[in-house]
Amino acid sequence: MGGSKHFVLVHGAGHGAWCWYKLLALLKSAGYRVTALDLGASGVNPKKLDQIASVFEYVLPLMNFMAALPEEERVILVGHSLGGIAISLAMESFSRKISVAVFATAIMPNTASPPAAILQELFGRTPPESLSGINFTLGPRPESLIPTSITFGPEYLAPRMYNCCQPEDVTLGTLLVRPAALFGEDLWNEDTALLSEERYGSVRRVFVVCDGDKVMDESFQWWMIDNYPTKEVKVIRGSDHMVMLSKPLEFYFCLQEIADKY
């Protein structure tokens, strides 16, 4: 049924292609082409975090994949959480190869301010007590709220990130999640416009709101949408931050509707 439609799935901070396993099975069984990527120092990518010098090295697996696509091919790009930054950079470089970009409770920058402004807004809105269980490395910019790196501990994953997931998925996450960098310095660079209205802004965007998300709560998701309005908004009820694990069937139907429409 999926025909030639091709989904490219991009994970969030600390995760990897493995977190899409339920959605991969559903999309492939429906006949869609699906690619799930490991970004730098993520999943089974062999690099360690201290070997990733910039956000551009972090997203290089996605950029190489997009560059290798035939010029006439159009993909549906899906980014989750921090993966919103990765797909935004891909949208800027390969806007003509993307039929629609889906931000699934993902960081979604605008073109008026540096992408790091969205991260700073998120950390500014997050009560310190809700960050219990995360180990932070602080960055060199004293006025910034954005850490250099984060490591999610089990005591954070279960109650806040995987709060609607099955116990076996919580266990999987605690075994496979890796330390993550946020690249605040790269994303604060005001001298170089990372995202333009002509390229990034020309790609159609759909935002998927998850109402039970305790990492980026629903009000922040709607704030991002107001900050840079999208073509469409879809809401998945009863989902935590890990929508592909807690509500895979609902997410699948959501993506199927997007594929049919765009």
Sequence and secondary structure as in RCSB ss.txt:
>XXXX:A:sequence
MGGSKHFVLVHGAGHGAWCWYKLLALLKSAGYRVTALDLGASGVNPKKLDQIASVFEYVLPLMNFMAALPEEERV
ILVGHSLGGIAISLAMESFSRKISVAVFATAIMPNTASPPAAILQELFGRTPPESLSGINFTLGPRPESLIPTSI
TFGPEYLAPRMYNCCQPEDVTLGTLLVRPAALFGEDLWNEDTALLSEERYGSVRRVFVVCDGDKVMDESFQWWMI
DNYPTKEVKVIRGSDHMVMLSKPLEFYFCLQEIADKY
>XXXX:A:secstr
  TT EEEEE  TT  GGGGHHHHHHHHHTT EEEEE  TTSTT S  GGG  SHHHHTHHHHHHHHHS TT  E
EEEEETTHHHHHHHHHHH GGGEEEEEEES     SSS THHHHHHHHHHS GGGGTTEEEEE S TT   EEEE
EE HHHIIIIISTTS HHHHHHHHHH   EE  HHHHH SSS SS TTTGGGS EEEEEETT SSS HHHHHHHH
HHS  SEEEEETT  S HHHHSHHHHHHHHHHHHHH 
